[in-house]
Amino acid sequence: MKHKLLKSVALLAASSAVLAACSSSSDTSSSESSSSDKLVVSVDTGYVDYINDIKADFEKETGITVEVKEEGMIDTLDKLATDGPTGAAPDVFMAPYDRVGGLGSEGQLAPVTLGNEADYDDTAKSLVTLDGTVYGAPAVVETLVLYYNKDLISSAPTTFEELEALQKDAKYAFAGEDGKAVGFLANWTNFYYGYGLLAGYGGYVFGDNGTDPSDIGLGNDGAIEGLNYAKKWYAMWPQGMLDTTKAGDFITEQFTTGKAAAIIDGPWAAASFKDAGVNYGAAQIPTLPNGGKYEAFGGGKAWVISNYSTKTSEAQQFLDYVTNEANQKAFYDVTQEIPANTKAREYASTQGNELTSAVIAQFADAQPMPNIPQMAEVWEPAATMFFDAASGAKDVKTATSEAVTAIKEAIEQKYSE
């Protein structure tokens, strides 16, 4: 499809050249200003005002008109393969980092250059890079943090030993289940939430910084040690924590009703805690018993360019503009999302927002989520691995071995040449 696209662009360019030769210079100028210099930028509802606020300077500097299209990010991505060939897809839009690599390798995203490369850290750059090709400009960084109820504890725990002490406090006992408590809760049967624990003990998904799917590290000694520690927690938690479809809601309910003192969740959860009236604080996730950091996945969103677009040069200019320091600072002011631009991130860290500071601190220890397509085969077996180990359905070593086997077989079936 990519070759067909390039051929179409070439034919269009050739046709334009012929028309230009047959027209006066004034006609050519008029045509270019009226049609060729419009860039369609698609964003979620929450970003529409931000783009409208900053686009005037871009239009003035470049002569390119920006048309803002309001559409859900995932809707845009899901329709790209069908809308792109018909010309209905936007030129520029956003994509979560875990979709960037796959869409890029499929030829749906155009390669880009990082106009503000010096203002990105290595983690952010790796999130948009696949096999040496960059497919997006980092916009937002996010990761998990520790939330704690300030009405229940005066300060954030800094070690997991402190979290274990909370769990032994009688005021966090869970009614109806003797010996169970909700002092600290974490949805580890969801692998996104549980990975930081395994990584802190030395487990990993793929080798070579998440790029080698032939090397799966979910069954190594570190992963086994981490799962054994998770199993210890599940022995202290209520049965509802093993419900893989409802555990997340259970944790939220316990925290918003003032029963749980501390939980692990992402920055997206803050709004619901605020709405529930919780006097919450946010901090970096505590240090693990082995002295290691909780190395949660680093994620977020990037600005990307459709490979079906005929305006990739103009789109590249917009990416450079929207991710510069000034506009990333403005982005934080409007959305409170953490900028990928490190200079803008430093600005965000000085604004006195506890959650912002927690995310930035945690992101420094985060591991980039693998953005290769094979990552899609990891989620379900890894979640099953956590459940089997935590529930005691299988011993930890068996659970990890079966998960690794399932992932390898899925990758071989779907990605072998």
TINUMI-574638 format. One record per residue (C-alpha): z, x, y. Coordinates in steps of 0.001 Angstrom, whole numbers, plus 500000, padded with zeros to 6 digits. Example, Ala and Ser with C-alpha at 12.3 -4.5 7.8 and 13.67 -1.06 7.14 Angstrom:
! residues 2
[[507800; 512300; 495500]]
[[507140; 513670; 498940]]
//
This chain:
! residues 417
[[500000; 500000; 500000]]
[[500811; 502874; 502336]]
[[497316; 504346; 501855]]
[[495763; 500966; 502613]]
[[497870; 500724; 505747]]
[[496786; 504124; 506972]]
[[493170; 503251; 506256]]
[[493544; 500038; 508246]]
[[495082; 501891; 511161]]
[[492235; 504410; 511070]]
[[489637; 501633; 511078]]
[[491416; 499946; 513958]]
[[491443; 503183; 515928]]
[[487738; 503713; 515274]]
[[486912; 500171; 516353]]
[[488967; 500601; 519511]]
[[487076; 503773; 520353]]
[[483733; 501977; 520060]]
[[484942; 499131; 522271]]
[[486297; 501566; 524804]]
[[482916; 503306; 525034]]
[[481236; 499998; 525806]]
[[483763; 498912; 528454]]
[[484585; 500018; 531957]]
[[487713; 502082; 532542]]
[[489306; 499176; 534414]]
[[488698; 496847; 531467]]
[[490272; 499369; 529089]]
[[493328; 499751; 531312]]
[[493731; 496000; 531561]]
[[493461; 495571; 527784]]
[[496035; 498258; 527061]]
[[498594; 496883; 529494]]
[[498247; 493315; 528272]]
[[498392; 493763; 524506]]
[[498854; 497232; 523088]]
[[502073; 498142; 524912]]
[[504327; 495442; 523487]]
[[506990; 496394; 520964]]
[[508738; 493735; 518858]]
[[512385; 494611; 518187]]
[[514284; 492410; 515743]]
[[518096; 492211; 515832]]
[[520972; 490044; 514632]]
[[522308; 487448; 517049]]
[[525223; 489673; 518048]]
[[522916; 492411; 519345]]
[[520472; 490303; 521378]]
[[522353; 490579; 524674]]
[[522786; 494329; 524222]]
[[519061; 494953; 523752]]
[[518173; 492644; 526617]]
[[520617; 494526; 528845]]
[[519211; 497987; 528141]]
[[515504; 497305; 527688]]
[[514605; 497193; 531407]]
[[515049; 500933; 531912]]
[[513017; 501666; 528796]]
[[510209; 499398; 529962]]
[[510244; 501017; 533391]]
[[510219; 504564; 532000]]
[[507546; 504027; 529351]]
[[505462; 501047; 530425]]
[[506150; 499512; 527016]]
[[507261; 495886; 526953]]
[[510070; 495062; 524534]]
[[510029; 491619; 522937]]
[[513381; 490803; 521339]]
[[513238; 488801; 518120]]
[[516482; 487209; 516964]]
[[516725; 487301; 513173]]
[[519299; 488240; 510562]]
[[518988; 491871; 509485]]
[[518871; 491127; 505768]]
[[516323; 488356; 506334]]
[[514072; 490857; 508108]]
[[514403; 493370; 505301]]
[[513839; 490838; 502539]]
[[510631; 489585; 504191]]
[[509248; 492994; 505097]]
[[507048; 493388; 502024]]
[[505342; 490043; 502695]]
[[505470; 489881; 506500]]
[[504386; 493475; 507013]]
[[500833; 493233; 505643]]
[[500184; 490046; 507652]]
[[501389; 491534; 510923]]
[[504376; 489171; 511129]]
[[507029; 491875; 510705]]
[[508720; 493381; 513766]]
[[507984; 496968; 514768]]
[[511636; 498014; 515009]]
[[514761; 496632; 513372]]
[[518032; 497712; 511797]]
[[518851; 498418; 508159]]
[[522064; 499320; 506328]]
[[522006; 502916; 505179]]
[[521979; 501979; 501504]]
[[518632; 500211; 502007]]
[[516966; 502934; 504077]]
[[516175; 505347; 501258]]
[[514775; 502703; 498935]]
[[512600; 501052; 501582]]
[[511400; 504442; 502728]]
[[510454; 505586; 499234]]
[[508557; 502314; 498729]]
[[506454; 503042; 501807]]
[[507855; 500171; 503857]]
[[509575; 502301; 506481]]
[[507806; 504869; 508617]]
[[509126; 508436; 508702]]
[[510825; 509199; 512014]]
[[512148; 512181; 513926]]
[[515700; 512372; 515266]]
[[515243; 512666; 518989]]
[[519012; 513035; 519403]]
[[519544; 515183; 516301]]
[[522088; 517484; 517967]]
[[524336; 514446; 518500]]
[[524570; 513481; 514817]]
[[526924; 514902; 512206]]
[[525709; 515903; 508758]]
[[527068; 512747; 507127]]
[[525111; 510459; 509453]]
[[521926; 512490; 509045]]
[[522178; 512462; 505254]]
[[522466; 508673; 505261]]
[[518924; 508304; 506633]]
[[517295; 511182; 504752]]
[[515630; 511038; 501344]]
[[513888; 514006; 499734]]
[[513753; 515760; 503075]]
[[512154; 512830; 504926]]
[[514040; 510972; 507654]]
[[513498; 507203; 507646]]
[[515821; 506035; 510405]]
[[517913; 506922; 513437]]
[[521653; 506458; 512748]]
[[523199; 503750; 514900]]
[[526548; 502681; 513425]]
[[529082; 504412; 511187]]
[[531750; 502594; 509242]]
[[534113; 503113; 506344]]
[[537288; 501669; 504859]]
[[540682; 502003; 506554]]
[[544300; 501047; 505946]]
[[545524; 497886; 507650]]
[[549264; 497320; 507922]]
[[551420; 494488; 509217]]
[[553513; 495760; 512142]]
[[555970; 492893; 511700]]
[[556767; 494154; 508200]]
[[556624; 497931; 508588]]
[[557042; 499930; 511782]]
[[554402; 502564; 511104]]
[[551479; 503216; 508817]]
[[552259; 504919; 505482]]
[[550695; 508369; 505279]]
[[550971; 508982; 501516]]
[[550464; 506886; 498412]]
[[554042; 507692; 497477]]
[[555081; 505644; 500507]]
[[552850; 502807; 499323]]
[[554521; 502944; 495909]]
[[557901; 502673; 497640]]
[[556696; 499526; 499411]]
[[555697; 498065; 496088]]
[[559251; 498528; 494792]]
[[560784; 496712; 497762]]
[[562113; 493331; 496599]]
[[560797; 491533; 499701]]
[[557235; 492040; 498421]]
[[557883; 490522; 494992]]
[[555196; 488064; 493953]]
[[556592; 484630; 493161]]
[[555962; 483457; 489620]]
[[555175; 486856; 488108]]
[[558232; 488952; 487297]]
[[557900; 492620; 488107]]
[[554773; 492121; 490200]]
[[554563; 492777; 493927]]
[[552149; 492779; 496862]]
[[553529; 495522; 499096]]
[[550153; 497288; 498975]]
[[546860; 495845; 497724]]
[[543341; 497229; 497260]]
[[540308; 495566; 495682]]
[[539418; 498411; 493329]]
[[537488; 496341; 490788]]
[[534892; 496230; 493573]]
[[533435; 499720; 493246]]
[[532726; 500008; 496971]]
[[536481; 499862; 497568]]
[[537488; 501874; 494512]]
[[535144; 504830; 494900]]
[[537313; 506627; 497473]]
[[540128; 506848; 494927]]
[[537932; 508439; 492265]]
[[536291; 510776; 494793]]
[[539712; 511917; 495984]]
[[540429; 513086; 492454]]
[[537061; 514788; 492030]]
[[534856; 512033; 490633]]
[[531412; 511397; 492106]]
[[528406; 509138; 491616]]
[[525454; 511548; 491625]]
[[525381; 515323; 491869]]
[[523841; 517452; 494606]]
[[525434; 515369; 497370]]
[[524349; 512068; 495867]]
[[520697; 513002; 495333]]
[[520576; 513951; 491625]]
[[520701; 510843; 489400]]
[[520577; 512985; 486267]]
[[524102; 514186; 487086]]
[[526605; 511313; 486985]]
[[530206; 512239; 487735]]
[[532014; 508989; 486957]]
[[533227; 510255; 483605]]
[[534520; 513691; 484586]]
[[538183; 514712; 484461]]
[[538739; 513757; 488101]]
[[537350; 510261; 487662]]
[[539494; 509757; 484578]]
[[542606; 510916; 486442]]
[[541813; 508592; 489331]]
[[541305; 505619; 487041]]
[[544587; 506316; 485290]]
[[546285; 506183; 488678]]
[[544529; 502899; 489464]]
[[545738; 501539; 486129]]
[[549305; 502295; 487212]]
[[548799; 500088; 490262]]
[[547283; 497214; 488327]]
[[550389; 497190; 486145]]
[[552375; 496491; 489340]]
[[549997; 493933; 490854]]
[[549743; 490183; 490202]]
[[547199; 488933; 487683]]
[[544990; 487660; 490487]]
[[544060; 491225; 491335]]
[[542008; 491348; 488136]]
[[539872; 488361; 489099]]
[[536721; 490210; 490116]]
[[535300; 487237; 492021]]
[[538459; 486240; 493890]]
[[540539; 489411; 494256]]
[[539183; 490063; 497742]]
[[540175; 486604; 498934]]
[[543565; 486988; 497250]]
[[544219; 490204; 499167]]
[[543155; 488658; 502477]]
[[545378; 485635; 501883]]
[[548400; 487790; 501057]]
[[547889; 489869; 504191]]
[[547146; 487049; 506641]]
[[550180; 485055; 505458]]
[[552525; 487984; 505995]]
[[553261; 488728; 502363]]
[[551434; 492052; 501909]]
[[552484; 494976; 504090]]
[[549368; 497141; 503719]]
[[545835; 496760; 502384]]
[[542548; 498645; 502299]]
[[539584; 496939; 503961]]
[[536719; 497599; 506347]]
[[536400; 497159; 510124]]
[[534509; 493907; 509532]]
[[537787; 492315; 508336]]
[[539615; 492798; 511639]]
[[538281; 489627; 513242]]
[[539725; 487416; 510501]]
[[543118; 489137; 510795]]
[[543104; 488610; 514534]]
[[542147; 484952; 514131]]
[[545019; 484514; 511680]]
[[547459; 485917; 514233]]
[[548460; 488966; 512209]]
[[550173; 491696; 514221]]
[[548179; 494367; 512447]]
[[547633; 498052; 512890]]
[[544948; 500289; 511447]]
[[545166; 503865; 510229]]
[[543528; 506421; 507993]]
[[544041; 505700; 504296]]
[[547057; 507654; 502987]]
[[546876; 510908; 501068]]
[[546640; 510575; 497281]]
[[549359; 511865; 494897]]
[[547260; 514935; 494091]]
[[547180; 515841; 497786]]
[[543546; 514793; 498110]]
[[541981; 512569; 500755]]
[[540799; 509055; 499966]]
[[537063; 509789; 500252]]
[[535620; 506334; 500785]]
[[531916; 505728; 501160]]
[[530522; 506337; 504618]]
[[528099; 503637; 505645]]
[[526766; 501657; 508560]]
[[523336; 500861; 509983]]
[[520262; 502678; 511276]]
[[517364; 501825; 513544]]
[[514135; 501917; 511530]]
[[510400; 501461; 512072]]
[[508137; 499306; 509945]]
[[505461; 501341; 508182]]
[[503171; 498356; 508747]]
[[503477; 498731; 512514]]
[[500505; 499971; 514530]]
[[502864; 501147; 517263]]
[[504913; 503803; 515517]]
[[504633; 506167; 518475]]
[[506049; 503567; 520864]]
[[508654; 502629; 518283]]
[[509743; 506263; 518001]]
[[510284; 506333; 521756]]
[[512487; 503256; 521480]]
[[514549; 504811; 518673]]
[[515168; 507894; 520799]]
[[516162; 505672; 523716]]
[[518457; 503239; 521925]]
[[520378; 506031; 520160]]
[[520959; 508288; 523166]]
[[524480; 508906; 524409]]
[[524440; 506392; 527251]]
[[523072; 503519; 525190]]
[[525350; 504246; 522247]]
[[528322; 504117; 524628]]
[[527063; 500773; 525900]]
[[526633; 499640; 522298]]
[[530291; 500372; 521577]]
[[531427; 498569; 524723]]
[[529524; 495442; 523698]]
[[530104; 495410; 519937]]
[[533160; 497635; 519293]]
[[531175; 499130; 516406]]
[[531499; 502885; 515994]]
[[528475; 504806; 517339]]
[[526713; 507288; 515088]]
[[525981; 509440; 518137]]
[[528924; 511891; 518126]]
[[529174; 512136; 521923]]
[[529353; 508355; 522179]]
[[531819; 508375; 519275]]
[[534077; 510746; 521242]]
[[533915; 508278; 524121]]
[[534838; 505421; 521768]]
[[537834; 507387; 520475]]
[[539291; 507563; 524007]]
[[539262; 503804; 524583]]
[[542691; 503181; 523051]]
[[541441; 501028; 520188]]
[[543566; 501692; 517095]]
[[540934; 500431; 514677]]
[[538248; 502584; 516287]]
[[540451; 505663; 515952]]
[[541191; 504842; 512310]]
[[537525; 504423; 511389]]
[[536562; 507664; 513136]]
[[539343; 509601; 511392]]
[[538488; 508123; 507998]]
[[534759; 508705; 508448]]
[[535467; 512416; 508841]]
[[536563; 512412; 505174]]
[[533972; 509903; 503985]]
[[531260; 510655; 501470]]
[[527746; 509467; 502306]]
[[526813; 506593; 500057]]
[[523851; 507734; 497913]]
[[520700; 506221; 499411]]
[[518399; 506896; 496485]]
[[517057; 503768; 494723]]
[[518985; 504606; 491536]]
[[522216; 503705; 493305]]
[[521408; 500060; 492615]]
[[522137; 500678; 488933]]
[[525671; 501944; 489602]]
[[527517; 498987; 491080]]
[[527865; 496669; 488109]]
[[528721; 499225; 485398]]
[[531170; 500972; 487735]]
[[532912; 497696; 488544]]
[[533144; 496915; 484827]]
[[534597; 500381; 484290]]
[[537409; 499678; 486768]]
[[538121; 496273; 485251]]
[[538161; 497506; 481646]]
[[540476; 500388; 482529]]
[[542775; 498389; 484807]]
[[543110; 495446; 482461]]
[[543737; 497617; 479428]]
[[540744; 496117; 477656]]
[[539628; 499686; 476961]]
[[541213; 503081; 477353]]
[[540140; 504918; 480485]]
[[538023; 507538; 478754]]
[[536083; 504894; 476827]]
[[535571; 502801; 479973]]
[[534153; 505752; 481903]]
[[531955; 506881; 479028]]
[[530436; 503427; 478586]]
[[529820; 503082; 482324]]
[[528017; 506415; 482516]]
[[525896; 505510; 479495]]
[[524961; 502129; 480975]]
[[523961; 503721; 484288]]
[[521888; 506426; 482606]]
[[520056; 503911; 480420]]
[[519291; 501624; 483371]]
[[517923; 504559; 485388]]
[[515787; 505776; 482492]]
[[514311; 502297; 481963]]
[[513531; 501603; 485613]]
[[512761; 504982; 487131]]
[[511267; 507144; 484401]]
[[507702; 508235; 485114]]
//
